[in-house]
């Protein structure tokens, strides 16, 4: 089997790709992993199965990073040709494509008559963007098994015309062993302030501007030193935050679990987040969560967190204030969240979902010239 991950960053989709690899190897499959781009998770992939980085990945990254019709067309063609060569040389029984960002491998599998799975981690508009850039207009014509990482992603696939019975829902899960081990490495600074935390890239999609607006509103309503805000993740902090002593941007961490263990409250201010692992990781650690109602977050939290309308900064700040003022509520929600995470988002359920999906794998697709011979 060829398992393709679009990158080896510390974000959610690559982590799930590594877990999928563990399931495949555990079932006795001969697995080869291909990374479209290297990153800090490369070593973790290599521990699962033989891992290689896609050739000419720097060229592709440069082409995609510089807008322009000609460059985009060149990037799409180059990526597809590279995918075709790799699949042709490997001749896998199944191409498992993790993330629609690597959808060129779905086209390559189709062209070569190989079975494929597309594990979708992206919401509707993002999914459409990645498919369109490699020339996929209709997934139902690709002969690919579709896996959705969350109920909201399954709904988006259905809206594209995919019959619901053709969509396999395998909710993402956190790597519980890693999260709990990382939390034990916590180095609390014994601050008496309530720590309100967030983990993710410092960018608009993750809502850093909304988070800072809610933070400013809350700080103004509380005594000095009552609360401080910590954001863990890569990216350039907004300029205004440099003058606020109650806000810290730590930068990226190999494992943010140790920082998350010191949070009193976890936040998810994203504008778009189909099924954020950081929410489930916080739940595992018994942290109460305040989140915008995006993607599958409401499904993740159930009644164990506080969910407000997406983009409603004032309501977000009000729910934070509620938790800051009520320690008993923080403890109760954290305990409920931990129990829900252990019950719903377990390794056993994920492994079973992937196993059942593979047992009902798609048939070999038929290309324009007829069935591809074995």
C-alpha positions as CSV (number, residue, x, y, z in Angstrom):
1,X,0.0,0.0,0.0
2,X,1.1,3.5,-0.7
3,X,0.1,6.0,2.0
4,X,0.4,9.6,0.8
5,X,0.5,12.5,3.3
6,X,0.6,16.1,1.9
7,X,3.1,17.1,4.5
8,X,4.8,16.1,7.8
9,X,3.8,19.1,9.9
10,X,2.5,18.9,13.4
11,X,-1.0,19.7,12.3
12,X,-4.0,17.4,12.5
13,X,-4.2,15.7,9.1
14,X,-0.5,14.4,9.1
15,X,-1.0,13.1,12.6
16,X,-4.0,11.1,11.4
17,X,-2.0,9.8,8.4
18,X,0.6,8.4,10.8
19,X,-2.2,6.7,12.8
20,X,-3.7,5.2,9.6
21,X,-0.2,3.9,8.8
22,X,-0.1,2.2,12.2
23,X,-3.4,0.5,11.5
24,X,-2.3,-0.7,8.1
25,X,1.0,-2.1,9.4
26,X,-0.9,-3.7,12.3
27,X,-3.0,-5.5,9.8
28,X,0.1,-7.0,8.1
29,X,0.1,-4.7,5.1
30,X,3.3,-3.8,3.4
31,X,3.2,0.0,3.6
32,X,5.3,2.7,1.9
33,X,4.8,6.3,3.0
34,X,5.2,9.2,0.7
35,X,5.4,12.8,2.1
36,X,4.7,15.6,-0.4
37,X,6.8,17.8,1.9
38,X,9.0,17.0,4.8
39,X,8.6,18.4,8.3
40,X,9.0,17.8,12.1
41,X,6.7,14.7,11.9
42,X,9.0,13.0,9.3
43,X,10.6,10.9,12.0
44,X,7.3,9.7,13.4
45,X,6.3,8.5,9.9
46,X,9.6,6.7,9.5
47,X,9.0,4.8,12.7
48,X,5.7,3.5,11.2
49,X,6.9,2.4,7.8
50,X,9.6,3.1,5.1
51,X,9.2,6.8,4.3
52,X,10.3,9.0,1.4
53,X,9.8,12.6,0.4
54,X,8.3,13.4,-3.0
55,X,11.0,14.3,-5.5
56,X,11.2,18.0,-6.5
57,X,9.0,19.0,-3.6
58,X,10.8,22.4,-3.4
59,X,10.0,23.1,-7.0
60,X,6.3,22.3,-6.5
61,X,6.1,24.4,-3.3
62,X,7.6,27.3,-5.1
63,X,5.2,27.0,-8.1
64,X,2.1,26.7,-5.8
65,X,3.3,29.6,-3.6
66,X,3.5,32.1,-6.5
67,X,0.1,32.9,-8.0
68,X,-0.4,33.0,-11.7
69,X,-2.4,31.0,-14.2
70,X,0.7,29.6,-16.0
71,X,2.5,28.7,-12.8
72,X,-0.6,27.0,-11.4
73,X,-1.1,25.0,-14.5
74,X,2.5,24.0,-14.6
75,X,2.4,23.0,-10.9
76,X,-0.8,20.9,-11.4
77,X,0.7,19.1,-14.5
78,X,4.1,18.6,-12.8
79,X,2.5,17.2,-9.6
80,X,0.2,14.9,-11.6
81,X,3.1,13.5,-13.8
82,X,5.2,13.0,-10.7
83,X,2.3,11.1,-9.0
84,X,1.8,9.0,-12.1
85,X,5.4,8.0,-12.2
86,X,5.5,7.1,-8.5
87,X,2.3,5.0,-8.6
88,X,3.5,3.3,-11.8
89,X,6.8,2.4,-10.2
90,X,5.3,1.3,-6.9
91,X,2.3,-0.6,-8.4
92,X,0.5,-0.6,-5.0
93,X,-2.7,-2.6,-4.4
94,X,-4.1,0.5,-2.8
95,X,-3.2,4.2,-2.8
96,X,-4.3,5.8,0.4
97,X,-4.4,9.6,-0.1
98,X,-4.6,11.5,3.2
99,X,-5.9,15.0,2.6
100,X,-7.4,16.5,-0.6
101,X,-4.3,18.6,-0.9
102,X,-2.7,15.4,-2.3
103,X,-5.5,14.7,-4.7
104,X,-3.2,14.4,-7.7
105,X,-2.5,10.9,-6.5
106,X,-6.3,10.1,-6.8
107,X,-6.1,11.1,-10.5
108,X,-2.9,9.1,-10.9
109,X,-4.5,6.0,-9.4
110,X,-7.5,6.4,-11.6
111,X,-5.3,6.8,-14.7
112,X,-3.3,3.6,-13.8
113,X,-6.3,1.6,-12.7
114,X,-5.2,1.3,-9.1
115,X,-7.6,1.3,-6.2
116,X,-7.6,4.5,-4.0
117,X,-8.9,6.0,-0.9
118,X,-9.2,9.7,-0.3
119,X,-9.3,10.7,3.4
120,X,-10.8,14.1,3.5
121,X,-9.9,16.6,6.3
122,X,-11.0,19.8,4.6
123,X,-14.3,21.7,4.6
124,X,-16.3,22.4,1.4
125,X,-14.6,25.5,0.0
126,X,-11.1,24.2,0.8
127,X,-11.9,20.8,-0.6
128,X,-13.2,22.4,-3.8
129,X,-10.0,24.4,-4.1
130,X,-7.7,21.5,-3.8
131,X,-9.7,19.3,-6.2
132,X,-10.1,22.0,-8.8
133,X,-6.4,22.8,-8.9
134,X,-5.6,19.2,-10.1
135,X,-8.6,19.0,-12.5
136,X,-11.0,16.9,-10.4
137,X,-14.6,18.1,-11.0
138,X,-16.6,15.1,-9.8
139,X,-15.3,12.8,-7.2
140,X,-18.1,10.3,-7.9
141,X,-16.5,9.6,-11.3
142,X,-13.0,8.8,-9.8
143,X,-13.7,5.4,-8.4
144,X,-12.3,6.4,-5.1
145,X,-13.4,5.4,-1.6
146,X,-14.2,8.6,0.4
147,X,-13.4,8.8,4.1
148,X,-14.7,11.8,6.1
149,X,-12.8,12.9,9.2
150,X,-16.0,14.4,10.8
151,X,-19.8,14.6,10.3
152,X,-19.5,18.1,8.9
153,X,-17.0,16.9,6.3
154,X,-19.3,14.0,5.4
155,X,-22.1,16.6,4.9
156,X,-19.9,18.6,2.6
157,X,-19.1,15.6,0.5
158,X,-22.8,14.8,0.3
159,X,-23.5,18.3,-0.9
160,X,-21.1,17.7,-3.8
161,X,-23.3,14.9,-4.9
162,X,-21.7,11.9,-3.3
163,X,-24.3,9.3,-2.2
164,X,-24.2,9.2,1.7
165,X,-23.8,5.4,1.5
166,X,-20.5,5.9,-0.4
167,X,-19.0,8.1,2.4
168,X,-17.2,6.3,5.3
169,X,-17.2,8.4,8.5
170,X,-14.1,7.8,10.6
171,X,-13.8,10.6,13.1
172,X,-10.3,11.7,13.8
173,X,-8.8,10.9,17.2
174,X,-5.9,12.3,19.2
175,X,-2.8,10.2,19.9
176,X,-3.7,9.7,23.6
177,X,-0.4,8.2,24.6
178,X,1.5,11.1,23.1
179,X,-0.8,13.7,24.6
180,X,-0.7,12.2,28.1
181,X,3.1,11.7,28.0
182,X,3.6,15.3,26.9
183,X,1.4,16.6,29.6
184,X,3.6,14.9,32.2
185,X,6.4,17.1,31.0
186,X,4.5,20.2,32.0
187,X,6.6,22.9,33.8
188,X,4.0,25.1,35.5
189,X,5.3,28.5,36.5
190,X,3.0,28.5,39.6
191,X,1.3,31.7,38.3
192,X,-1.9,32.6,40.1
193,X,-3.4,34.0,37.0
194,X,-6.0,31.9,35.1
195,X,-4.4,30.7,31.9
196,X,-6.5,30.9,28.8
197,X,-4.8,29.0,26.0
198,X,-4.9,28.2,22.3
199,X,-2.9,26.0,20.0
200,X,-2.6,26.4,16.3
201,X,-1.0,28.4,13.5
202,X,-1.0,32.1,14.0
203,X,-3.3,33.0,11.1
204,X,-6.6,34.4,10.1
205,X,-8.3,31.0,9.5
206,X,-7.5,30.0,13.1
207,X,-9.0,33.3,14.3
208,X,-6.0,34.9,16.0
209,X,-7.6,38.4,15.6
210,X,-10.9,37.2,17.1
211,X,-9.0,35.6,20.0
212,X,-7.2,38.8,20.7
213,X,-10.4,40.9,20.6
214,X,-12.0,38.5,23.1
215,X,-8.9,38.6,25.3
216,X,-8.9,42.4,25.3
217,X,-12.6,42.5,26.2
218,X,-12.1,40.1,29.1
219,X,-9.0,41.7,30.5
220,X,-10.7,45.1,30.6
221,X,-13.5,43.5,32.7
222,X,-11.2,41.8,35.3
223,X,-8.8,43.0,38.0
224,X,-5.2,43.3,36.8
225,X,-3.3,40.0,36.8
226,X,-6.5,37.9,37.0
227,X,-6.0,36.2,33.6
228,X,-3.3,35.7,31.0
229,X,-3.5,34.4,27.5
230,X,-1.1,32.0,25.8
231,X,-1.0,31.0,22.1
232,X,1.1,28.0,21.1
233,X,1.9,27.7,17.4
234,X,3.9,28.9,14.4
235,X,3.5,32.3,12.8
236,X,4.1,36.0,13.3
237,X,2.0,37.5,16.2
238,X,-0.1,40.5,15.4
239,X,1.7,43.8,16.1
240,X,-0.7,45.0,18.7
241,X,-0.1,42.0,20.9
242,X,3.5,43.1,21.4
243,X,2.4,45.8,23.8
244,X,0.1,43.6,25.9
245,X,1.9,42.0,28.8
246,X,-1.0,39.6,29.5
247,X,-0.6,37.9,26.1
248,X,2.2,35.4,25.2
249,X,2.9,33.8,21.8
250,X,5.3,30.9,22.4
251,X,6.0,30.0,18.8
252,X,5.9,26.4,17.6
253,X,6.5,23.4,19.9
254,X,7.3,19.8,18.9
255,X,4.6,18.7,21.3
256,X,2.3,21.4,22.7
257,X,0.8,19.0,25.3
258,X,3.1,20.2,28.0
259,X,1.9,23.8,27.5
260,X,-1.7,22.7,27.2
261,X,-1.4,20.9,30.5
262,X,-0.9,24.3,32.1
263,X,-4.0,25.8,30.6
264,X,-6.9,26.4,32.9
265,X,-9.2,27.0,29.9
266,X,-8.7,25.9,26.2
267,X,-10.1,28.0,23.4
268,X,-10.9,27.4,19.7
269,X,-11.5,30.7,17.9
270,X,-11.2,29.3,14.4
271,X,-13.2,30.6,11.5
272,X,-12.9,27.2,9.8
273,X,-11.8,23.9,11.5
274,X,-13.5,20.6,10.4
275,X,-12.5,18.5,13.3
276,X,-9.6,20.1,15.3
277,X,-7.4,17.6,17.1
278,X,-6.5,20.2,19.7
279,X,-10.0,20.3,21.0
280,X,-9.9,16.5,21.6
281,X,-6.4,16.7,23.1
282,X,-7.6,19.4,25.6
283,X,-10.6,17.2,26.4
284,X,-8.3,14.3,27.2
285,X,-6.3,16.5,29.5
286,X,-9.5,17.5,31.3
287,X,-9.6,21.1,30.1
288,X,-12.8,23.0,29.7
289,X,-13.2,24.4,26.2
290,X,-14.7,27.6,24.8
291,X,-15.1,27.4,21.0
292,X,-16.8,28.9,18.0
293,X,-19.4,26.6,16.4
294,X,-17.4,25.6,13.3
295,X,-17.0,22.2,11.6
296,X,-17.5,19.3,13.9
297,X,-16.6,21.1,17.2
298,X,-20.1,20.9,18.6
299,X,-20.1,17.1,18.0
300,X,-16.7,16.8,19.7
301,X,-17.7,18.7,22.8
302,X,-21.3,17.7,23.2
303,X,-22.4,19.2,26.5
304,X,-18.9,19.2,28.0
305,X,-17.8,22.6,26.6
306,X,-19.2,26.1,25.8
307,X,-19.9,26.7,22.1
308,X,-20.9,30.1,20.7
309,X,-21.9,31.3,17.3
310,X,-19.0,31.5,15.0
311,X,-17.4,35.0,15.0
312,X,-19.4,36.3,18.0
313,X,-16.5,37.8,20.0
314,X,-18.6,39.2,22.8
315,X,-20.3,35.9,23.5
316,X,-16.9,34.2,23.4
317,X,-15.6,36.6,26.0
318,X,-18.7,36.2,28.1
319,X,-18.2,32.4,28.2
320,X,-14.6,32.9,29.1
321,X,-15.6,35.2,31.9
322,X,-18.1,32.6,33.1
323,X,-15.3,30.0,33.4
324,X,-12.8,32.4,34.9
325,X,-15.2,33.2,37.7
326,X,-16.4,29.6,38.4
327,X,-13.7,27.2,39.3
328,X,-16.2,24.4,40.1
329,X,-17.6,24.7,36.6
330,X,-14.1,24.5,35.1
331,X,-13.5,21.3,37.0
332,X,-16.8,19.7,36.2
333,X,-16.6,20.4,32.5
334,X,-13.0,19.2,32.4
335,X,-14.0,15.9,34.0
336,X,-16.9,15.4,31.6
337,X,-14.7,16.3,28.6
338,X,-12.1,13.8,29.6
339,X,-14.7,11.0,30.0
340,X,-16.2,11.9,26.6
341,X,-12.9,11.9,24.8
342,X,-11.9,8.5,26.2
343,X,-15.3,7.1,25.2
344,X,-15.8,8.5,21.7
345,X,-12.4,9.2,20.4
346,X,-10.5,6.0,21.2
347,X,-7.8,4.2,19.3
348,X,-9.9,1.1,19.3
349,X,-12.8,2.8,17.5
350,X,-10.5,4.4,15.0
351,X,-8.7,1.2,14.2
352,X,-12.0,-0.6,13.8
353,X,-13.2,2.1,11.4
354,X,-10.2,1.9,9.2
355,X,-10.2,-1.9,9.2
356,X,-13.8,-2.2,8.2
357,X,-13.4,0.5,5.5
358,X,-10.4,-1.4,4.0
359,X,-12.2,-4.7,4.0
360,X,-14.8,-3.1,1.8
361,X,-12.2,-1.4,-0.4
362,X,-13.3,0.0,-3.8
363,X,-12.9,-2.2,-6.9
364,X,-10.2,-1.3,-9.4
365,X,-11.4,1.7,-11.5
366,X,-12.1,1.4,-15.2
367,X,-10.2,4.0,-17.2
368,X,-10.9,5.3,-20.7
369,X,-9.3,2.3,-22.4
370,X,-11.2,-0.3,-20.4
371,X,-10.3,-2.4,-17.3
372,X,-6.7,-2.3,-16.3
373,X,-5.2,-5.8,-16.2
374,X,-3.8,-7.2,-13.0
